[in-house]
Amino acid sequence: MPAQSRTSVAIVGGGPGGIGAAIALSKLPFLQVTLFEKNPEPREAGAGISLSTNAWKVLDLLGASEGVKGGSKQNTYQRNAYTGKVISIAEHPENSAGEHRGSIRARRTRLQRELLSKVPEGIIQYGKKLIRQEDLPTAGVGLHFQDGTYFVADLVIGADGLHSVVRRTLFPDHELRFTGNTQWRVLLPKALLAHLPDITSATGWWWGEQGHVYFSDVDDETETDDPYFEITVRSYIEEFTAGETVSWGIPASNAKVASRVLQFDERVQQAVGAVPEGQWREFSAYAGPRLAEIIGWNKVALVGDASHPLSGAFGSGATFAMEDAWILSRALEHTHLSSEPIKNALEIFNHIRTPYYDRMCGSHLHQQCPSEGGDFDDFLQAKVDMFINGDKDFIYKNDIEKVWREYLQEGQAKL
Ligand SMILES: Cc1cc2nc3c(=O)[nH]c(=O)nc-3n(C[C@H](O)[C@H](O)[C@H](O)COP(=O)(O)OP(=O)(O)OC[C@H]3O[C@@H](n4cnc5c(N)ncnc54)[C@H](O)[C@@H]3O)c2cc1C
């Protein structure tokens, strides 16, 4: 199909949501897809990423699951951070040795590399920071970039993450707030920690009153003799300093991170102390209310963190972003011969994904915040229960292909 007769789609942002959208949409011959990423080259801040059944499902659909490998989560230990006492051990029997299709923790760069390898040549433009978009009265959306360039698209997909410019333009009253949570993350050779008892033998959560520390493999040890390991230190009580730049992937000193675990078990302090200076990266967690709609102007859709600023809640946001992208592509394929293909597709996308986020936030997000009162043991139990109790299969076992099939069977599938 000649380029000028195709519908032009601009994806803003090259995270899992944007790249997932680029893969899925570039398979539709009636679309002309361009992805604009602000960074000058592929970049991925952060350390590891957890992938469960829901992730494998959507990665399969994108044709991008084969090369994603990581550390298998055989057992997960929840501990009291001060005494090291084991509160619970969750076993993952599906993660038999050598099986990488259960729950894994992978390097973020590994996921990104695999996704990028599936994007056709010529679709991604780097160094393109969106600063403003406008609803053009005739048709389409005008995109203004920091480098002074301008682009007009029939459909815009805002995949520009938590601090989305696309979302801000559509919903200027929507505000993010600092949650008080800050994380410091690092990947380091596992060998540096091997002498510390109980640190590298399993995935570990060490829960304290004002924060926790998380330890995990991130490499498949059948692939390498020098596997890396992740440490994340999280504090729940950081102060917000007005006017300060949002910290996202900026370096943090060893002294700063060590000061957050001073009361923790000696093994945790030693593990944190084993990190070479200059390696820690700091991430401040911002979150915002759920949006009632994740579409706008009949020609803009929000995917991933741009659409649901959950700030890492549920530890599955990359998967949500790819699921959004895949559903949007199915909807566009489905409506493409209708009288108003973009508008109809966006309504379907919104109809399927908004209730899903509603269910997550409404019925489950409160479990992230154990109620006030009670002693430390109650607090600890509530944190641990959050992991092992409650039905979260609708998240971690979500089969996005089935969701689409069910939509078609609802009998109200819009054309
Ligand atoms: C601490 C933490 C831990 C997490 N752990 C997990 C986990 O274990 N598993 C999991 O699945 N998820 C996890 N998440 C969530 C996950 O990281 C996000 O949900 C996911 O990255 C969202 O993908 P996205 O594509 O929507 O946005 P992002 O990954 O944020 O990507 C947005 C992209 O847009 C680009 N961009 C931004 N603004 C502009 C602009 N103006 N113009 C052009 N480009 C722009 C950015 O450079 C970036 O490349 C975690 C999140 C946090 C904060």
The ligand as a Tripos MOL2 file, in Angstrom:
@<TRIPOS>MOLECULE
LIG
   53    58     1     0     0
SMALL
NO_CHARGES

@<TRIPOS>ATOM
      1 C1         10.9140    0.9190   40.8540 C.3       1 LIG1
      2 C2         10.0810    0.2310   39.8410 C.ar      1 LIG1
      3 C3         10.1100   -1.1570   39.7230 C.ar      1 LIG1
      4 C4          9.3590   -1.7930   38.7350 C.ar      1 LIG1
      5 N1          9.4140   -3.1480   38.5940 N.ar      1 LIG1
      6 C5          8.7160   -3.7470   37.5980 C.ar      1 LIG1
      7 C6          8.7700   -5.1590   37.3750 C.ar      1 LIG1
      8 O1          9.4510   -5.8830   38.0840 O.2       1 LIG1
      9 N2          8.0420   -5.6870   36.3500 N.ar      1 LIG1
     10 C7          7.2900   -4.8960   35.5240 C.ar      1 LIG1
     11 O2          6.6600   -5.3960   34.5700 O.2       1 LIG1
     12 N3          7.2110   -3.5660   35.7110 N.ar      1 LIG1
     13 C8          7.9160   -2.9830   36.7260 C.ar      1 LIG1
     14 N4          7.8330   -1.6480   36.9180 N.ar      1 LIG1
     15 C9          6.9750   -0.8590   36.0620 C.3       1 LIG1
     16 C10         7.5890   -0.6710   34.6910 C.3       1 LIG1
     17 O3          8.9240   -0.2310   34.7820 O.3       1 LIG1
     18 C11         6.7990    0.3470   33.9430 C.3       1 LIG1
     19 O4          5.4390    0.1310   34.1740 O.3       1 LIG1
     20 C12         7.0920    0.2210   32.4510 C.3       1 LIG1
     21 O5          8.4410    0.5620   32.1720 O.3       1 LIG1
     22 C13         6.1500    1.1140   31.6910 C.3       1 LIG1
     23 O6          6.4790    1.0780   30.3340 O.3       1 LIG1
     24 P1          6.0930    2.3080   29.4200 P.3       1 LIG1
     25 O7          6.5400    1.9320   28.0570 O.co2     1 LIG1
     26 O8          4.6830    2.6710   29.6360 O.co2     1 LIG1
     27 O9          6.9370    3.5480   29.9900 O.3       1 LIG1
     28 P2          8.4860    3.7480   30.2110 P.3       1 LIG1
     29 O10         9.1880    2.4560   30.3900 O.co2     1 LIG1
     30 O11         8.6210    4.7710   31.2660 O.co2     1 LIG1
     31 O12         8.9850    4.3560   28.8270 O.3       1 LIG1
     32 C14         8.6390    5.6590   28.4270 C.3       1 LIG1
     33 C15         9.5620    6.0710   27.2960 C.3       1 LIG1
     34 O13         9.1260    7.3270   26.7940 O.3       1 LIG1
     35 C16        10.2330    8.1710   26.6300 C.3       1 LIG1
     36 N5          9.7430    9.5560   26.7690 N.ar      1 LIG1
     37 C17         9.3140   10.1500   27.9090 C.ar      1 LIG1
     38 N6          8.9090   11.3950   27.6560 N.ar      1 LIG1
     39 C18         9.0660   11.5870   26.3270 C.ar      1 LIG1
     40 C19         8.8200   12.7040   25.4730 C.ar      1 LIG1
     41 N7          8.3350   13.8490   25.9430 N.pl3     1 LIG1
     42 N8          9.0920   12.5670   24.1540 N.ar      1 LIG1
     43 C20         9.5940   11.3950   23.6480 C.ar      1 LIG1
     44 N9          9.8670   10.3240   24.4330 N.ar      1 LIG1
     45 C21         9.5880   10.4160   25.7540 C.ar      1 LIG1
     46 C22        11.2010    7.7590   27.7320 C.3       1 LIG1
     47 O14        12.5320    8.1370   27.4540 O.3       1 LIG1
     48 C23        10.9970    6.2460   27.7250 C.3       1 LIG1
     49 O15        11.8570    5.6080   26.7990 O.3       1 LIG1
     50 C24         8.5540   -1.0110   37.8980 C.ar      1 LIG1
     51 C25         8.5210    0.3790   38.0180 C.ar      1 LIG1
     52 C26         9.2700    0.9850   38.9990 C.ar      1 LIG1
     53 C27         9.2040    2.4850   39.1430 C.3       1 LIG1
@<TRIPOS>BOND
     1     1     2 1
     2     2     3 ar
     3     2    52 ar
     4     3     4 ar
     5     4     5 ar
     6     4    50 ar
     7     5     6 ar
     8     6     7 ar
     9     6    13 1
    10     7     8 2
    11     7     9 ar
    12     9    10 ar
    13    10    11 2
    14    10    12 ar
    15    12    13 ar
    16    13    14 ar
    17    14    15 1
    18    14    50 ar
    19    15    16 1
    20    16    17 1
    21    16    18 1
    22    18    19 1
    23    18    20 1
    24    20    21 1
    25    20    22 1
    26    22    23 1
    27    23    24 1
    28    24    25 2
    29    24    26 1
    30    24    27 1
    31    27    28 1
    32    28    29 2
    33    28    30 1
    34    28    31 1
    35    31    32 1
    36    32    33 1
    37    33    34 1
    38    33    48 1
    39    34    35 1
    40    35    36 1
    41    35    46 1
    42    36    37 ar
    43    36    45 ar
    44    37    38 ar
    45    38    39 ar
    46    39    40 ar
    47    39    45 ar
    48    40    41 1
    49    40    42 ar
    50    42    43 ar
    51    43    44 ar
    52    44    45 ar
    53    46    47 1
    54    46    48 1
    55    48    49 1
    56    50    51 ar
    57    51    52 ar
    58    52    53 1
@<TRIPOS>SUBSTRUCTURE
     1 LIG1         1 GROUP 0 **** ****
